[in-house]
Amino acid sequence: MDNKIKRIYVPMTESGFYILFCLQQPQHGYGISQLVRQMTGGDLVISAGTMYGTLSKMEKDGLIAFVREVEKRKLYQITALGAEILELEIRRIERLYKNSKGENANE
């Protein structure tokens, strides 16, 4: 993995995390925004500008790839690089959680 990509994406913004997380299955921007709203109980609403800017950047950086177009909506899916970045971020979040609870992060 390119260290530059790692530095750019870890740690991730909450929006970036949810976008990448949702793309473990092919999805379009509007579908992602609906999933995120549902997963967060409405606490996180991703604006169209943030959504499409993030999708464009992640595609350019190789974290996601265009899969196909359905009814004029572009579907994207996570790539192997994106999955690697997502796993790093999940481990980082789990470590933060464990430390916040006073657990040993190395266990």
Secondary structure by P-SEA (a helix, b strand, c coil): ccaaaaaacccccaaaaaaaaaacccccaaaaaaaaaaaacccccccaaaaaaaaaaaaaacccccccccccbbbbbbcaaaaaaaaaaaaaaaaaaaaaacccccc
